[in-house]
Amino acid sequence: MLCVLMGLPAVLASATPADAAAVQIATYDFEDGTAQGWGPRGDGVEVGATSDAAHSGSSSLLTSGRTATWHGASISPPFQKGVTYQVTAYARMVSGEPSSTIALTMQRTPDGGDTTYERVAAATVTDGGWAELSGTYSFGADSTGLQLYAESSEATATYYIDDIVITSDTDPARSGLSTDFETGTAQGWSPRASASLTATTDAAHGGARSLAVTGRSDSWDGPAISMLGKMAKGSKYTLSAWVRLGPDTASGALGLSIERRTGDTPSYERVAAPKTVPEGQWVQLTGTYTLAYDVDFLSVYVESDTGTFPFYLDDFTLTYVEPKPIQTDIPSLRDEVPFTLGAAIGRAQTLGEHGDLLLKHFSGVTPGNELKWDATEPREGEFTFAEGDYLVDYAVQHGLTFRGHTLAWHSQTPDWVFKDGDRDLTSSPEDRALLLKRLENHVKTLVGRYKGKIAVWDVVNEVVDENQPDGLRRSKWFQITGLDFIRTAFRVAHETDPAAKLFVNDYNTEFPRKREALYALVKKLKAEGVPIDGVGHQLHLNIEQPPAAEVEATIEKFATLHVDQQITELDVSVYPDFVSTYDEVPAEVLAEQGYRYKELFDVFRRHRAQISSVTVWGLADDATWLSTFPITRLNAPLLFDDELQAKPAYWGVVDPAKLPPLVRRLEAPAATPKVDGKRDLEWDLLPATPIARVGDVSAGLQARSSAGWLYVLAEVRDPDDDRSDTVTFTVGGKTYTVRREDGHPHGPDTAVQKTTGGYRVEARFPTGPAAVPGTDVAVAVADASGGTRTSWTGKVTSTPAVKLTTAPNRRPVVDGAVDPAWAPAPEIRTATWIQGTSGATARARALWSGDTLYLLAQVADPTLSEQSANPWEQDSVEFFVDPGNGKTRGYGDDDGQYRISFSGKTSVGGPLDPASIGDNLTAAAKAVPGGYVIEAAVKLPTITLRDGALLGFDVQVNDATGAARTSAATWSDATGQGYRDTSHWGVLQLRH
């Protein structure tokens, strides 16, 4: 029997055996000393819990101050259309009051009708004992303004009520809800402020009607519908609504949110982030929600991100998600790793099956938001600890370690922290002292409150910016105090709880530039005596990047500082870029993710002496920040799926032998490298595909193809120089083994060369007269002395040669005029059509000087247009630059798409934060007969430009006709995906 408290702050009791079919919806016994959501009905009425009398226990609800028969105590009940409720209560007159008829009455307003008042139960009540009020109630029409209230036939009577119990023959919290407005009414939807809601035939997603929403007063104003009684605490629901922009509205974004209240405290939670709604189209808003709180008000509403534009709403559904029991017959993750294994959680993850999953598999927790500054001290000196206390107490009760996240951060810090009244703080000594005093008070309060309960604190979070000359983020903290806010936070935290371990936490520490900047900061502060105990590596990764070897290099680097290290926010996005989406994540992608987790946990296990904890950033895929960041899309980055079932990612951690077979894919561009064991330029044009490290052995793999031959390069890292080490190639079913030996080629088809820390194998294999059409290839690297083996298996496919051009060392004037400096630069042409088969083309060249790449495009295009609002649909040139030539399926943080229109307007794209590279571009445009000329200068501060350096590079010309792009051509990339994928760009070699 499921007994649920439908969001009401009351004690819940199980159904009695005599009423075994009933589902208990709510009870109110007032034993907590509050009115439990009941309030006064009528002027002058007072309602409150009292210990003067009680039907059971020690408290009841006293109603006094009445001057009319309909005055009394009232509450918004969790009643739903079509459900029959049994309502029971007990009443007694205050001593000395005459007998009276006391009734429970329902007030509601049917859509399109007049307010009605319906008797639920009544009894004659005296001051000599408790009388039972009992009755049933249901209603069949969509209604608003539901109110259950107690009234008396004596206008001024004072009375007690107690032990109010509401049950139902069915569970409305599982029955769901749908509104389609086909009745011509609002079907229970009401405005949040001044909005007007009207069922209309002007537009419809399904059927003939929708709800028109007009007259909105703010972005949050619009249609809302009560969920009280339709959602149970700890249960999960899917919400869906279809929306369309109203008349004369060209653009707008709409989302779904929840408002809940306990007492007078409102909270707002997003179900579906605002989504852009194209003009004239219906767009679905959908998300899942788990109610984690006792509430006395609960509604879902549609809001816009900005503005008060009109819109239509249709086909709303609320669907109960039947929970799947967690798998109890699989190993517990925490038992399979040599360190604390944690999960980031909120209150919802401690309830029901989520709580079961947490306690089975994890030994530690981190709060996602509950201890951040905006959650704990929203106003100066006013601390709120309800959520933090709940999670900390839960962890203590269940023996889980707790990471405190986070004390000082540039984000989610209220504005008041950096203000003195209405004035922004500056770096003056007085303002600096004020800010540090606020920080000290905040740190002392939080760390002191949880002393002995929180084992680890992220004291400062994300304080490094590798793009700054000194590697430090220019946050308001830093602008006002320099490094002193870091020193202060660590000092105060240590003084307050000397036993707590204190960490600096940051993201992208697996990237070399960020790694070096954070390393330098920690080394400096430790040398000063700042009590830094450890470094937290967030590791928000994707299925491709960055390589596990870079994660390992970071751990090894910080090990030299003799600090503890923790993986603090691990997840693995199923997307290699910031724009792709799946309607359903393919099984092969989930398998690839499983192997990625295996590789990462292999690194963590190898460094168990340096890593004390690994925390995944979420419990399961049903609640992940990546579902809305960097865009709203389906993502599945964690170890358990939406139904809390183990994924391949789980098995990658626990037992990789149970992972599904993975067929990897490798391209073999056309080339004929010389098989001599030497690494010539041809191999340098592309990065190697990693072969996972096992023990001390790893490798990088590349392939090239020609008619009848497959060329393979394996760069092996194996410090044990054993002549019996081997690399075995299986190509098209035939096996070839090459032993590790120094020196010359082993005949015309294989060669081995000793390298620092390993050896290089070059080989070529016959594939018949045709090119390589998806040849099955396996490569196994065996370490004879260590007894270890690592391998790669996949399909190798021939592709066109990697395009290569050069950039001489010259410095032109960027003014749109082609000066003589360009003469030595070889010319390339955009002749690869990714849209259309004819149109604008360009002749392009490149130069370099200092830290800047110079680019020229002479475009043939007689008709020019910038009518479209989208810059990529205007006549323009795009230069693509990857300073590291990473050839990845997504953009790195310094990769760039630099766009210049024929009139000289610039825009950038590519990385997660395009603004971070925006200042790198300067450009000039000049119209010429038959077209236009673009000159551009792109600063590349993340690398050192030098003779021989290789950059990923491409050029694209967009041809517009009116407001539409009608064709586009590139130099290299034929996929049309260059705006999100760098892997098929060409290569630019810098030359003196």
Salt bridges, closest charged atoms under 4 A:
GLU118 OE1 - ARG108 NE 3.01
ASP142 OD1 - LYS81 NZ 2.92
ASP163 OD2 - HIS55 ND1 2.66
ASP171 OD2 - ARG174 NE 3.78
GLU259 OE1 - ARG192 NH2 2.61
GLU259 OE2 - ARG261 NE 2.92
GLU269 OE1 - ARG260 NE 2.71
ASP294 OD1 - LYS233 NZ 3.48
GLU303 OE2 - ARG270 NH2 3.98
ASP315 OD2 - HIS205 ND1 2.76
GLU322 OE1 - ARG174 NH1 3.84
GLU377 OE1 - HIS442 ND1 2.73
GLU380 OE2 - ARG438 NE 3.20
GLU382 OE1 - ARG379 NE 2.82
GLU387 OE2 - ARG347 NH2 2.84
ASP389 OD2 - ARG449 NH2 2.63
ASP393 OD1 - LYS453 NZ 3.67
ASP420 OD2 - ARG423 NH2 3.25
ASP424 OD1 - LYS419 NZ 2.55
ASP431 OD2 - ARG423 NH1 2.82
GLU440 OE2 - LYS444 NZ 3.78
GLU440 OE1 - ARG491 NH2 3.75
ASP458 OD1 - ARG403 NH2 2.63
ASP458 OD2 - HIS405 ND1 2.82
GLU466 OE1 - LYS514 NZ 3.91
ASP470 OD1 - ARG474 NH1 2.78
ASP484 OD2 - ARG432 NH2 2.13
ASP484 OD1 - ARG487 NH1 2.75
GLU495 OE1 - ARG491 NH1 3.34
ASP506 OD1 - LYS514 NZ 3.32
GLU516 OE1 - LYS557 NZ 3.37
GLU528 OE1 - ARG487 NE 2.72
GLU528 OE2 - LYS524 NZ 3.46
GLU544 OE1 - ARG889 NE 2.70
GLU550 OE1 - ARG515 NH2 2.63
GLU552 OE1 - ARG606 NH2 2.96
GLU552 OE2 - HIS607 NE2 2.85
GLU552 OE2 - ARG693 NH1 2.83
GLU556 OE2 - HIS607 NE2 3.83
GLU556 OE2 - ARG693 NH1 3.84
GLU569 OE2 - HIS405 NE2 3.80
GLU569 OE1 - HIS540 NE2 2.84
ASP571 OD1 - HIS540 ND1 2.91
GLU592 OE2 - ARG889 NH2 3.17
ASP602 OD2 - LYS598 NZ 2.50
ASP621 OD2 - LYS647 NZ 2.79
ASP622 OD2 - LYS236 NZ 3.28
ASP622 OD2 - HIS354 NE2 2.61
GLU643 OE1 - LYS324 NZ 3.17
GLU667 OE2 - HIS984 NE2 2.87
GLU682 OE2 - ARG704 NE 2.97
ASP684 OD1 - ARG679 NE 2.55
ASP696 OD1 - ARG693 NH2 3.24
GLU715 OE2 - ARG679 NH1 3.08
GLU715 OE2 - ARG760 NE 2.58
ASP718 OD2 - ARG740 NH1 3.54
ASP721 OD1 - ARG740 NE 3.44
ASP721 OD2 - LYS754 NZ 3.73
ASP725 OD2 - ARG740 NH1 2.85
ASP749 OD1 - ARG764 NE 2.75
ASP776 OD1 - LYS795 NZ 2.62
GLU827 OE2 - ARG829 NH2 3.16
GLU827 OE1 - ARG843 NH1 3.11
GLU827 OE1 - ARG845 NH2 3.32
ASP851 OD1 - LYS939 NZ 3.78
GLU866 OE1 - LYS905 NZ 3.49
GLU878 OE2 - ARG899 NE 2.84
ASP893 OD2 - ARG513 NH2 3.77
ASP947 OD1 - ARG991 NE 3.99
